Amino acid sequence: MLHDGPAPELLTKRSLVTVSHAIERSALATAEDGPLVVIALFQRMPYFQRERARYTRIAAGAAVTVVGLVGQTPPELPDGAYPVALEETEELAREWSVVALTPRFGASLVARDRREVVAADTLEEGRLFAGRWGFRRDEALHEVIRLRAHLGDRLPPAALTAIDQVLRRVRDLPATPGESRAEAALRLMAERVDRAPRGGPGRSAEPVAGPPGLVDEPTLRRWTGMDGVTAAGTLPVALIGVRIGDPARAAERFGRRSTAREAQAVIAALTAPLRPLDRAIRLAPDEYLLVLPALSREEALAVAGQVHTSVAGLARSYPFVSFAVHTAVTVTDRRPMPVAEVRHAVEWAAREGVPMATVSRETVASSAH
């Protein structure tokens, strides 16, 4: 939980990565102001694995380094580093914190996962946190005291002794003048990094291939993090599988040009309920997948209902043409996402004539709407 002070600000994962790397780099800098304490909460193992080499170097120079993860103990930590396993249900499980403290220096980032997302190059970069950060020693002192209180019973005596020695030294010395000036410069650079476009000048950060409103498979894989660092148990994502049956003998009845126009109209109807941060992909000629981050089950079911209504409304533009629509819905925080289960559920719904099916914990349960 964030301590008393200025109201937390909304921060994206992309901006937090920039700040956390800056704090870690400061911990690695050679300075004669030790001893150094570093405490970092990573939420999940994949995020720590990406930074393992850096924390091996930090631990080599710090008096004590503490690494916290949900449900797992980081293996093979170097000497001077102490792992802490966090319970899924405790407050710290949703916290991303990095704190570095010496008698003369302090930097801290404390952010709580909101399990929400904004439009960004990838789902990971768009994840939203509520928090604050700064390069002020007394704020870092406060955070070390707070985290020591939360984690103390899970740390060995040697780690607690090292932390307490640093805390005593910090309390005996005044903070360094000029912290606010240095922090102002760092904030300017962090803000510019967060606003900078990805992909280079003149290139779209999110190339779209195929019909309007759809992304191609490589784009979807990159956006969802299938090929990069992402972790289960963080951001919920709704998956809606959609199967749209073409009208019988449509090409022969209306001609191929008319059929092509109808296909474009189907895609427009299918993607009409989507937000700017959502994505859709065509998996097969008659099968689509909608990917909608940070939706509840009820909201996902409502979107699926809107898809049914939107596609059914095409009959007003194309008289005597009726498209059979079947959908399957799930909300998951699994990684990789259970796309295969959703496709199986859509196939089952089409075969059984059920308009909508729900997928929960890999069990398909039909629900007629």
C-alpha positions in Angstrom: 0.0 0.0 0.0 1.3 3.4 -0.9 2.3 5.6 2.0 0.9 9.0 2.9 2.0 11.8 0.6 1.2 13.2 -2.8 -1.7 11.4 -4.6 -0.4 8.5 -6.8 -0.2 9.1 -10.5 -1.1 6.8 -13.3 2.0 5.2 -14.8 2.4 2.8 -17.7 4.6 -0.2 -17.7 6.8 1.4 -20.3 7.5 4.5 -18.1 8.1 2.3 -15.0 10.6 0.2 -16.8 12.6 3.4 -17.6 12.5 4.6 -14.0 13.3 1.2 -12.5 16.3 0.8 -14.8 17.5 4.3 -13.8 17.3 3.3 -10.1 19.1 0.0 -10.8 21.8 1.8 -12.7 22.3 4.2 -9.7 22.7 1.2 -7.5 25.4 -0.1 -9.8 27.3 3.2 -9.9 30.6 3.3 -8.0 30.3 5.6 -5.0 31.8 6.0 -1.6 28.5 6.5 0.2 27.8 2.9 1.2 26.5 0.6 2.6 23.7 0.1 0.1 20.3 -1.6 0.5 18.2 -2.6 -2.5 14.7 -4.0 -2.3 12.8 -5.0 -5.4 9.4 -6.6 -5.8 8.9 -8.1 -9.3 5.4 -9.6 -9.1 6.2 -12.6 -11.3 9.2 -14.8 -12.2 9.4 -13.9 -16.0 10.0 -10.2 -15.1 12.8 -11.1 -12.7 14.4 -13.5 -15.1 14.9 -10.6 -17.6 16.8 -8.6 -15.0 18.6 -11.4 -13.3 22.1 -10.5 -14.6 21.7 -6.9 -13.4 20.6 -8.0 -9.9 23.6 -10.4 -9.7 25.8 -7.3 -10.2 23.8 -5.2 -7.7 24.0 -7.9 -5.0 27.8 -8.1 -5.5 28.2 -4.5 -4.4 25.3 -4.0 -2.0 25.2 -4.7 1.8 21.8 -6.5 1.2 19.6 -7.1 -1.8 16.0 -8.4 -1.3 14.0 -9.8 -4.2 10.3 -10.6 -3.8 8.1 -12.7 -6.2 4.6 -14.1 -6.0 4.4 -17.8 -5.3 8.0 -18.6 -6.2 11.5 -18.2 -4.7 14.1 -16.9 -7.1 16.6 -19.7 -7.6 20.4 -19.4 -7.5 20.6 -15.8 -6.2 24.1 -14.6 -5.5 25.6 -14.1 -2.0 24.1 -11.0 -0.4 20.7 -11.4 -2.1 17.7 -12.7 -0.2 14.6 -14.1 -1.8 11.1 -13.6 -0.5 8.0 -15.6 -1.7 4.8 -13.4 -1.6 1.4 -14.8 -1.2 -1.1 -14.3 -4.1 -3.6 -12.6 -1.7 -1.3 -10.2 0.1 -1.1 -6.5 -0.7 2.5 -6.7 -1.9 1.6 -9.2 -4.6 0.3 -6.4 -6.8 3.1 -4.1 -6.1 6.1 -3.3 -8.3 8.7 -1.7 -6.1 12.4 -0.8 -6.5 14.2 1.0 -3.7 17.9 1.8 -3.3 19.2 3.5 -0.2 22.6 4.5 1.2 23.4 7.0 3.9 23.8 9.8 1.3 21.5 8.7 -1.5 18.0 7.3 -2.1 15.7 6.4 -5.0 12.4 4.7 -5.0 9.6 3.5 -7.3 6.4 2.2 -5.7 3.5 1.3 -7.9 0.4 -0.9 -7.5 -0.9 -2.9 -10.5 -4.4 -1.7 -11.5 -5.0 -4.7 -13.8 -6.0 -2.2 -16.5 -4.4 -1.2 -19.8 -4.2 1.7 -22.2 -3.4 1.6 -25.9 0.3 0.9 -26.5 2.7 -1.0 -28.8 2.2 -4.1 -26.6 -0.1 -5.2 -23.8 2.8 -5.2 -21.4 3.8 -1.6 -22.2 0.2 -0.4 -21.8 -0.3 -2.0 -18.3 -1.4 0.7 -15.8 -0.1 1.2 -12.3 -0.9 3.8 -9.6 2.2 5.0 -7.9 5.0 7.4 -7.5 8.8 7.6 -7.9 11.6 9.9 -7.0 15.3 10.3 -6.3 15.0 11.6 -2.7 16.8 9.9 0.1 14.2 10.4 2.8 11.4 9.0 0.6 13.6 5.9 0.0 14.2 5.7 3.7 10.5 5.6 4.3 10.0 2.8 1.8 12.8 0.7 3.2 11.2 1.0 6.7 7.8 0.1 5.3 9.1 -3.0 3.3 11.2 -4.1 6.2 8.0 -4.2 8.4 6.2 -6.2 5.8 9.0 -8.6 4.9 10.9 -8.8 8.2 9.5 -12.1 9.4 10.5 -13.7 6.1 14.1 -12.5 6.1 17.1 -14.1 7.9 18.7 -12.3 10.8 21.8 -11.4 8.7 19.6 -9.5 6.2 17.7 -7.7 8.9 21.0 -6.7 10.6 22.4 -5.3 7.4 19.2 -3.3 6.7 19.1 -1.9 10.2 22.7 -0.8 10.0 22.0 1.2 6.9 18.8 2.7 8.5 20.9 3.9 11.5 23.5 5.5 9.3 20.8 7.2 7.2 19.1 8.6 10.3 22.4 10.1 11.6 23.1 12.1 8.4 21.1 14.9 6.7 19.8 14.5 3.2 22.0 15.9 0.4 21.0 19.4 -0.9 19.9 19.6 -4.5 17.9 16.4 -4.7 14.9 18.2 -6.2 17.0 19.7 -9.0 18.4 16.3 -10.0 14.9 14.7 -9.8 13.4 17.4 -12.0 15.9 16.7 -14.8 15.3 12.9 -14.5 11.5 13.4 -14.7 11.9 15.4 -17.9 14.0 12.6 -19.5 11.5 9.9 -18.3 8.6 11.8 -19.8 10.3 12.2 -23.1 11.1 8.5 -23.3 7.5 7.6 -22.5 6.2 9.8 -25.3 8.8 8.7 -27.9 7.3 6.6 -30.7 8.6 3.1 -31.3 9.6 1.6 -34.6 11.8 4.5 -35.9 11.0 7.6 -37.9 8.3 7.2 -40.5 7.4 3.7 -39.4 4.1 2.6 -37.9 4.5 1.1 -34.4 1.6 -1.3 -35.2 1.5 -2.4 -38.8 -1.8 -3.8 -39.9 -2.1 -6.4 -42.6 -5.2 -7.9 -44.2 -8.7 -6.4 -44.3 -9.4 -3.2 -42.4 -10.0 -3.8 -38.7 -7.9 -6.9 -38.5 -4.2 -7.5 -37.6 -2.0 -10.3 -38.9 -0.7 -13.1 -36.7 2.9 -11.7 -36.2 1.4 -8.3 -35.1 -0.9 -10.1 -32.6 1.9 -12.3 -31.3 4.1 -9.3 -30.7 1.3 -7.2 -29.1 0.2 -9.9 -26.7 3.7 -10.8 -25.7 3.6 -14.4 -27.0 7.2 -14.0 -28.1 8.5 -11.8 -25.3 8.4 -11.2 -21.6 4.9 -11.6 -20.1 3.6 -13.4 -17.1 0.5 -15.2 -15.9 -1.6 -13.8 -13.1 -1.3 -10.1 -13.9 -3.6 -8.6 -16.6 -7.0 -10.2 -17.3 -7.8 -10.4 -21.1 -11.1 -11.3 -22.6 -11.0 -13.7 -25.7 -14.0 -13.9 -27.9 -14.0 -16.5 -30.6 -16.4 -15.9 -33.5 -17.5 -18.2 -36.3 -19.6 -16.6 -39.0 -21.2 -18.9 -41.5 -21.4 -17.6 -45.1 -24.9 -17.7 -46.6 -25.4 -20.8 -48.7 -24.2 -20.5 -52.3 -23.8 -16.7 -51.8 -21.2 -16.4 -54.6 -23.5 -18.1 -57.2 -26.5 -16.2 -56.1 -25.0 -12.7 -55.9 -21.7 -12.8 -57.7 -18.2 -12.7 -56.3 -18.0 -8.9 -56.2 -21.0 -8.7 -54.0 -19.7 -11.5 -51.8 -16.4 -9.6 -51.4 -18.4 -6.5 -50.3 -20.4 -8.6 -47.8 -17.1 -9.9 -46.4 -15.9 -6.4 -45.7 -19.3 -5.6 -44.2 -19.0 -8.6 -41.9 -15.5 -7.5 -40.7 -16.8 -4.0 -40.1 -19.8 -5.4 -38.0 -17.5 -7.8 -36.2 -15.0 -5.0 -35.1 -17.6 -2.3 -34.5 -17.9 -3.0 -30.7 -14.1 -2.9 -30.2 -12.2 -0.2 -28.4 -9.0 1.4 -29.8 -6.9 -0.8 -27.6 -8.6 -4.1 -28.7 -7.4 -6.3 -31.5 -9.1 -8.8 -33.9 -7.5 -11.5 -36.1 -8.9 -13.8 -38.8 -7.9 -17.4 -37.9 -9.7 -19.1 -40.8 -12.0 -18.0 -43.6 -15.0 -18.2 -41.3 -13.3 -17.8 -37.9 -12.1 -14.8 -35.9 -10.6 -14.0 -32.5 -11.2 -10.8 -30.6 -8.7 -9.9 -27.9 -10.0 -7.3 -25.4 -7.7 -6.5 -22.4 -9.0 -5.6 -18.9 -12.6 -6.7 -19.3 -14.8 -8.5 -16.7 -16.7 -11.6 -17.7 -19.9 -9.7 -17.8 -18.4 -7.0 -20.0 -17.0 -9.6 -22.4 -20.4 -11.4 -22.7 -21.9 -8.0 -23.5 -19.4 -7.4 -26.3 -20.2 -10.9 -27.7 -23.8 -10.0 -27.6 -23.1 -6.8 -29.5 -21.2 -8.8 -32.1 -24.3 -11.0 -32.6 -26.5 -7.9 -32.9 -24.2 -6.1 -35.2 -23.8 -9.0 -37.6 -27.5 -9.7 -37.6 -28.1 -6.1 -38.6 -26.4 -6.8 -41.9 -29.7 -8.3 -43.1 -31.0 -4.7 -43.4 -28.2 -3.9 -46.0 -28.2 -7.3 -47.6 -31.8 -8.5 -47.9 -32.3 -12.3 -48.0 -28.8 -12.8 -46.6 -28.5 -14.4 -43.1 -25.2 -15.0 -41.4 -25.1 -17.7 -38.7 -23.0 -16.4 -35.8 -21.5 -18.5 -33.0 -19.3 -17.2 -30.3 -17.2 -18.4 -27.3 -16.1 -16.2 -24.5 -13.5 -16.4 -21.7 -11.6 -14.0 -19.5 -8.2 -15.2 -18.5 -4.9 -14.1 -16.9 -3.2 -17.2 -18.2 -0.1 -16.8 -20.4 0.1 -18.0 -23.0 -3.6 -17.3 -23.5 -5.9 -20.3 -24.0 -6.7 -19.6 -27.7 -7.0 -23.3 -28.5 -9.7 -23.8 -25.8 -11.7 -20.9 -27.2 -11.4 -22.2 -30.8 -12.6 -25.6 -29.6 -15.6 -24.0 -27.8 -16.5 -22.1 -31.0 -16.4 -25.3 -33.0 -18.6 -27.0 -30.4 -21.1 -24.1 -30.4 -21.4 -24.2 -34.2 -21.8 -27.9 -34.2 -24.4 -27.9 -31.5 -26.2 -24.9 -32.8 -25.6 -22.8 -29.6 -25.3 -19.1 -30.2 -22.8 -18.4 -27.4 -20.6 -20.6 -25.2 -18.4 -19.7 -22.3 -15.0 -21.1 -21.4 -14.1 -21.2 -17.7 -11.0 -23.0 -16.3 -10.7 -25.0 -19.5 -14.3 -26.4 -19.2 -16.8 -25.6 -21.8 -20.3 -24.8 -20.6 -23.0 -23.8 -23.0 -25.1 -20.7 -22.5 -27.9 -19.9 -24.9 -28.5 -16.2 -25.5 
